[in-house]
Amino acid sequence: MDKINIVYIDDDDDVILSRYLGEKYTNPNFQIEHEDILFDPNKGYESLIQNPSVMHANIIIIDS
């Protein structure tokens, strides 16, 4: 079974979206893995680019 990695990035976590991605978003043809990343503006965007989860994500959702 193919796997889809979804990464959700936000500086203020959206619990409802995170719950949907982690519990309710399913697909019978794919194994879906989900991870939340809390963005720290003091570290800058370079910290996100170097994050292994971001580097291996198939889908990235960013809430600015």
C-alpha positions, 0 to 999 in steps of 0.5 A: 500500500502506498503511503502519503505523508501530510505535514501541517505547519502553523504558528498557532495550532488549529486543533480542529484541522489537526484532528481532522487530518489525524483521525478523520481523513482516510483513504482506502487506497493509501496509508496516510500519516500526518504530523503537526509542526509548530512554526517558530518565527524566531527560527525562520523558514530555513528551520522548516526547510531543514526539518526531515518531516517537511523534506519527506512530505507529499503534502504540506499545509501551511497556515500563515 
